[in-house]
């Protein structure tokens, strides 16, 4: 029988460790090997999607609540950062932290109202949040700039554009690492166990004494904080904010799509989804411009995944590796039963009288 340590070293774990190491190595080297500033900027966009999707996965992955309103939280983080820099004169990264905290604070009353409903009702409420924030920030032109947009000064004004991209690539990569670490810690905590009980059967979890509403509200605030950070960091990098783009339902839809594509119950699922969908979106935008063809391609991709990998890419790969694993021995009970059957057959053969 294999030891406990041997059972932990499975092909799936080895493949995961190799993939994670390879991703980290490529990510750290990418700014140096990117052939031009445009491809480096594409890397930043993909990392931004990865942070946003991972932030969404705090709610969607743990509780099973599908929110299409996280685009509004990202927009609030972006505009909060930009307005604190331009109107209040705060340093860029102080404004970023303050805006993320403000988004987390706003998430308390938003979550208090939205999390009292479930299923399709929660989805509708989350969409309403995007539409309301879009209307406010587009109409309040004297403060937000309205449809004219808001220009956010660069935090490093003397830096050339390629170096500017390089710095923000590493900032987004660090933020992604922190978000993944927090998700991993929650996943292995008692708090995470309660969240997963809500996902499986909220009524039963509440009947067993889990404070379901408090758990949902806390994880919603954590999700909003990281979403606000991602939106604010994007504002500092891109520098030009438009309410129609920042408060778009498409942004929240992309977060959901990326998480579902990679696997919502997996730590690295949103990251894998962001790598696939984010890269595909940028490619189709370059090839076909602002036509809706990139949306059609994204929809076809999602349909294929739902048909052939309903749990996402990473769970499908894990299942395949488990099927290919031929090193796992049978359980103690199965081995014992087999041995007993062999002994019984042998005993019967010895007990038979010889003829002649």
C-alpha positions as CSV (number, residue, x, y, z in Angstrom):
1,X,0.0,0.0,0.0
2,X,1.3,3.5,-0.8
3,X,2.1,5.8,2.1
4,X,0.2,9.0,2.8
5,X,2.9,11.1,1.3
6,X,2.9,9.0,-1.8
7,X,-0.9,9.3,-2.2
8,X,-0.5,13.1,-2.1
9,X,1.9,13.1,-5.0
10,X,-0.5,12.4,-7.8
11,X,-0.2,13.2,-11.5
12,X,-2.7,16.0,-11.1
13,X,-0.8,17.7,-8.4
14,X,2.5,17.3,-10.3
15,X,0.9,18.7,-13.4
16,X,-0.6,21.6,-11.4
17,X,2.7,22.4,-9.8
18,X,4.5,22.3,-13.2
19,X,1.9,24.5,-14.8
20,X,2.0,27.0,-11.9
21,X,5.8,27.2,-12.0
22,X,5.7,27.7,-15.8
23,X,3.1,30.4,-15.6
24,X,5.1,32.3,-12.9
25,X,8.3,32.0,-14.9
26,X,6.7,33.3,-18.1
27,X,4.8,36.0,-16.3
28,X,7.9,37.4,-14.6
29,X,9.8,37.3,-17.8
30,X,7.0,38.6,-20.1
31,X,7.9,42.3,-19.9
32,X,11.4,41.5,-21.1
33,X,10.4,39.1,-23.9
34,X,7.4,41.0,-25.2
35,X,8.4,42.1,-28.7
36,X,6.6,45.5,-28.5
37,X,4.7,47.8,-26.1
38,X,1.4,46.8,-27.6
39,X,1.8,43.2,-26.6
40,X,2.9,44.2,-23.2
41,X,-0.3,46.3,-22.8
42,X,-2.3,43.2,-23.9
43,X,-0.6,41.3,-21.1
44,X,-1.7,44.0,-18.6
45,X,-5.3,43.8,-19.9
46,X,-5.3,40.0,-19.5
47,X,-3.9,40.4,-16.0
48,X,-6.6,43.0,-15.2
49,X,-9.2,40.5,-16.4
50,X,-7.6,37.8,-14.2
51,X,-7.8,40.0,-11.1
52,X,-11.4,41.0,-11.8
53,X,-12.5,37.4,-12.4
54,X,-10.7,36.2,-9.3
55,X,-12.4,38.9,-7.3
56,X,-15.7,37.9,-8.7
57,X,-14.9,34.3,-7.8
58,X,-15.0,35.2,-4.1
59,X,-18.8,35.5,-4.4
60,X,-19.5,33.2,-7.4
61,X,-17.1,30.4,-6.5
62,X,-17.8,30.2,-2.8
63,X,-21.5,31.0,-2.5
64,X,-22.8,30.2,-6.0
65,X,-24.4,33.6,-6.4
66,X,-24.0,34.8,-10.0
67,X,-23.4,38.6,-10.0
68,X,-23.4,40.6,-13.2
69,X,-22.9,43.8,-11.2
70,X,-19.2,43.6,-10.5
71,X,-18.6,45.8,-13.4
72,X,-20.1,48.6,-11.4
73,X,-17.8,47.9,-8.5
74,X,-14.8,48.0,-10.8
75,X,-16.1,51.3,-12.3
76,X,-16.5,52.8,-8.8
77,X,-12.9,51.8,-8.0
78,X,-11.7,53.4,-11.2
79,X,-13.7,56.6,-10.8
80,X,-13.1,56.8,-7.1
81,X,-9.3,56.6,-7.7
82,X,-9.5,59.2,-10.5
83,X,-11.6,61.7,-8.6
84,X,-9.5,61.4,-5.5
85,X,-6.4,62.2,-7.5
86,X,-7.9,65.0,-9.7
87,X,-10.4,66.6,-7.2
88,X,-8.8,65.9,-3.8
89,X,-5.2,66.0,-4.9
90,X,-4.3,62.7,-3.2
91,X,-1.1,60.8,-4.3
92,X,-2.0,58.2,-6.9
93,X,-1.5,55.0,-4.7
94,X,-3.0,56.6,-1.6
95,X,-6.1,57.4,-3.8
96,X,-6.1,53.8,-5.0
97,X,-6.2,52.4,-1.5
98,X,-8.8,54.9,-0.3
99,X,-11.0,54.2,-3.3
100,X,-10.9,50.5,-2.7
101,X,-11.9,51.0,0.9
102,X,-14.7,53.3,-0.1
103,X,-16.0,50.6,-2.6
104,X,-15.8,48.0,0.2
105,X,-17.7,50.4,2.5
106,X,-20.4,50.9,-0.2
107,X,-20.6,47.2,-0.7
108,X,-22.0,46.8,2.8
109,X,-25.4,48.6,2.1
110,X,-25.4,47.2,-1.5
111,X,-24.9,43.7,-0.2
112,X,-27.3,44.2,2.6
113,X,-30.0,44.8,0.1
114,X,-29.0,42.5,-2.8
115,X,-28.0,39.4,-0.8
116,X,-31.5,39.1,0.6
117,X,-32.7,37.6,-2.7
118,X,-31.4,34.6,-4.6
119,X,-31.2,33.1,-8.0
120,X,-32.6,35.1,-10.9
121,X,-33.7,37.9,-8.6
122,X,-30.1,38.4,-7.4
123,X,-28.9,38.6,-11.1
124,X,-31.5,41.2,-11.9
125,X,-30.5,43.3,-8.8
126,X,-26.9,43.1,-9.8
127,X,-27.7,44.3,-13.4
128,X,-29.7,47.2,-11.9
129,X,-26.6,48.3,-9.9
130,X,-24.7,48.7,-13.2
131,X,-27.4,50.7,-14.8
132,X,-27.9,53.0,-11.9
133,X,-24.2,53.8,-11.5
134,X,-23.9,54.3,-15.3
135,X,-26.8,56.8,-15.2
136,X,-25.3,58.7,-12.2
137,X,-21.8,59.0,-13.5
138,X,-22.9,59.9,-17.0
139,X,-25.4,62.5,-15.8
140,X,-23.3,64.2,-13.1
141,X,-21.0,65.8,-15.7
142,X,-19.9,68.7,-13.5
143,X,-18.2,66.2,-11.1
144,X,-17.4,63.1,-13.1
145,X,-16.9,64.6,-16.5
146,X,-19.9,62.7,-17.9
147,X,-19.7,61.5,-21.4
148,X,-16.5,63.7,-21.9
149,X,-14.7,61.3,-19.7
150,X,-12.2,61.8,-16.9
151,X,-8.5,62.1,-17.4
152,X,-6.4,60.6,-14.6
153,X,-2.8,61.8,-14.3
154,X,-0.1,59.2,-14.5
155,X,1.6,58.3,-11.2
156,X,5.0,58.3,-12.9
157,X,4.8,61.3,-15.2
158,X,8.5,61.2,-16.3
159,X,8.4,57.6,-17.3
160,X,8.4,56.5,-21.0
161,X,5.5,54.5,-22.1
162,X,7.2,51.1,-22.4
163,X,8.6,51.4,-18.9
164,X,5.2,52.6,-17.7
165,X,3.7,49.4,-19.0
166,X,6.4,47.3,-17.4
167,X,5.8,48.8,-14.0
168,X,2.0,48.3,-14.2
169,X,2.4,44.8,-15.5
170,X,4.2,43.8,-12.3
171,X,1.7,45.8,-10.1
172,X,-1.2,43.9,-11.7
173,X,0.7,40.6,-11.3
174,X,1.3,41.4,-7.6
175,X,-2.4,42.2,-7.0
176,X,-3.4,38.9,-8.7
177,X,-1.0,37.0,-6.4
178,X,-2.5,38.6,-3.3
179,X,-6.1,38.0,-4.5
180,X,-5.2,34.3,-5.2
181,X,-3.6,34.0,-1.8
182,X,-6.6,35.4,0.0
183,X,-9.0,33.1,-1.9
184,X,-6.7,30.1,-1.1
185,X,-6.7,31.0,2.6
186,X,-10.5,31.4,2.7
187,X,-10.9,28.1,0.9
188,X,-9.1,26.3,3.7
189,X,-10.7,28.1,6.6
190,X,-13.9,27.4,8.6
191,X,-15.3,30.5,7.1
192,X,-14.8,29.0,3.6
193,X,-16.4,25.8,4.7
194,X,-19.5,27.8,5.7
195,X,-19.5,29.6,2.4
196,X,-19.4,26.3,0.5
197,X,-22.2,25.0,2.6
198,X,-24.3,28.0,1.4
199,X,-23.4,27.1,-2.1
200,X,-24.5,23.5,-1.8
201,X,-27.7,24.1,0.2
202,X,-28.3,27.5,1.8
203,X,-31.4,26.5,3.7
204,X,-29.8,23.4,5.2
205,X,-26.7,25.4,6.1
206,X,-28.8,28.0,7.9
207,X,-30.8,25.3,9.7
208,X,-27.5,23.8,11.0
209,X,-26.5,27.2,12.5
210,X,-24.4,28.8,9.9
211,X,-24.9,32.6,9.9
212,X,-25.5,32.6,6.1
213,X,-26.4,36.2,5.6
214,X,-23.4,37.5,7.6
215,X,-21.0,35.1,5.7
216,X,-22.4,36.2,2.3
217,X,-22.1,39.9,3.2
218,X,-18.5,39.5,4.4
219,X,-17.3,37.7,1.3
220,X,-19.2,40.2,-0.9
221,X,-17.3,43.0,0.8
222,X,-14.0,41.2,0.3
223,X,-14.9,40.7,-3.3
224,X,-15.8,44.3,-3.8
225,X,-12.5,45.5,-2.2
226,X,-10.4,43.5,-4.7
227,X,-12.6,44.5,-7.6
228,X,-12.2,48.2,-6.6
229,X,-8.5,47.7,-6.4
230,X,-8.4,46.3,-9.9
231,X,-10.6,49.1,-11.3
232,X,-8.5,51.7,-9.6
233,X,-5.2,50.3,-10.8
234,X,-6.6,50.2,-14.3
235,X,-7.5,53.9,-14.0
236,X,-4.0,54.8,-13.0
237,X,-2.5,52.7,-15.9
238,X,-4.9,53.7,-18.7
239,X,-5.5,57.2,-17.6
240,X,-8.7,57.9,-19.5
241,X,-12.1,56.9,-18.0
242,X,-15.4,56.7,-19.9
243,X,-18.6,55.9,-17.9
244,X,-20.1,53.8,-20.8
245,X,-17.0,51.6,-20.7
246,X,-16.4,51.5,-17.0
247,X,-20.0,50.8,-16.0
248,X,-20.7,48.2,-18.6
249,X,-22.7,45.0,-18.1
250,X,-20.2,43.3,-20.5
251,X,-17.4,43.7,-17.9
252,X,-19.4,41.7,-15.4
253,X,-20.3,39.2,-18.0
254,X,-16.7,38.7,-18.9
255,X,-15.8,38.1,-15.3
256,X,-18.5,35.4,-15.1
257,X,-17.5,33.9,-18.4
258,X,-13.8,33.6,-17.5
259,X,-14.6,32.0,-14.1
260,X,-17.0,29.5,-15.6
261,X,-14.6,28.7,-18.5
262,X,-11.7,27.9,-16.1
263,X,-13.7,26.4,-13.3
264,X,-15.5,28.5,-10.6
265,X,-14.6,26.1,-7.7
266,X,-10.9,26.1,-8.6
267,X,-8.3,28.6,-7.3
268,X,-6.8,29.1,-10.8
269,X,-10.0,28.7,-12.8
270,X,-10.6,32.4,-13.3
271,X,-6.9,32.9,-14.2
272,X,-7.1,30.2,-16.9
273,X,-10.4,31.7,-18.2
274,X,-8.8,35.2,-18.3
275,X,-5.8,33.9,-20.3
276,X,-8.1,32.3,-22.9
277,X,-10.9,34.8,-23.1
278,X,-8.8,37.9,-22.6
279,X,-6.3,37.0,-25.3
280,X,-9.2,36.0,-27.6
281,X,-11.0,39.3,-27.1
282,X,-7.9,41.3,-27.9
283,X,-7.1,39.2,-31.0
284,X,-10.7,39.6,-32.4
285,X,-10.7,43.3,-31.6
286,X,-7.5,43.8,-33.6
287,X,-8.7,41.6,-36.5
288,X,-12.3,42.8,-36.7
289,X,-12.3,46.2,-34.9
290,X,-15.3,47.2,-32.9
291,X,-17.7,44.9,-34.7
292,X,-19.7,42.4,-32.5
293,X,-17.8,39.5,-34.0
294,X,-15.6,39.2,-30.9
295,X,-18.8,38.7,-28.9
296,X,-20.0,36.0,-31.2
297,X,-16.7,34.2,-30.9
298,X,-16.8,34.5,-27.1
299,X,-20.4,33.1,-27.1
300,X,-19.3,30.1,-29.3
301,X,-16.4,29.4,-27.0
302,X,-18.7,29.4,-23.9
303,X,-21.2,27.1,-25.7
304,X,-18.4,24.6,-26.5
305,X,-17.2,24.6,-22.9
306,X,-20.7,24.1,-21.5
307,X,-21.3,21.2,-23.9
308,X,-18.0,19.4,-23.5
309,X,-16.6,20.7,-20.2
310,X,-19.5,21.8,-18.1
311,X,-17.4,22.2,-14.9
312,X,-14.7,24.2,-16.7
313,X,-11.3,23.6,-18.2
314,X,-9.3,22.8,-15.0
315,X,-11.9,20.3,-13.6
316,X,-12.0,18.6,-17.0
317,X,-8.2,18.3,-17.1
318,X,-8.2,17.0,-13.6
319,X,-10.7,14.3,-14.4
320,X,-8.7,13.3,-17.4
321,X,-5.5,13.0,-15.3
322,X,-7.3,10.8,-12.8
323,X,-8.5,8.5,-15.5
324,X,-5.0,8.2,-16.9
325,X,-3.5,7.5,-13.4
326,X,-2.9,3.8,-13.2
327,X,-0.7,3.9,-10.1
328,X,-3.4,4.1,-7.5
329,X,-3.9,0.8,-5.7
330,X,-7.2,-0.5,-4.7
331,X,-8.5,0.3,-1.2
332,X,-7.8,-2.0,1.7
333,X,-11.3,-3.4,1.6
334,X,-11.1,-4.3,-2.1
335,X,-7.7,-5.9,-1.7
336,X,-8.8,-7.9,1.3
337,X,-11.9,-9.1,-0.5
338,X,-9.9,-10.2,-3.5
339,X,-7.4,-12.1,-1.3
340,X,-10.3,-13.8,0.5
341,X,-11.9,-14.9,-2.8
342,X,-8.6,-16.3,-4.0
343,X,-8.0,-18.2,-0.7
344,X,-11.6,-19.6,-0.9
345,X,-11.1,-20.9,-4.4
346,X,-7.8,-22.4,-3.4
347,X,-9.3,-24.1,-0.4
348,X,-12.1,-25.6,-2.4
349,X,-9.7,-27.0,-4.9
350,X,-7.7,-28.7,-2.1
351,X,-10.8,-30.0,-0.5
352,X,-12.1,-31.9,-3.6
353,X,-11.4,-35.7,-3.4
354,X,-9.0,-37.0,-6.1
355,X,-10.5,-39.6,-8.4
356,X,-9.1,-43.0,-9.2
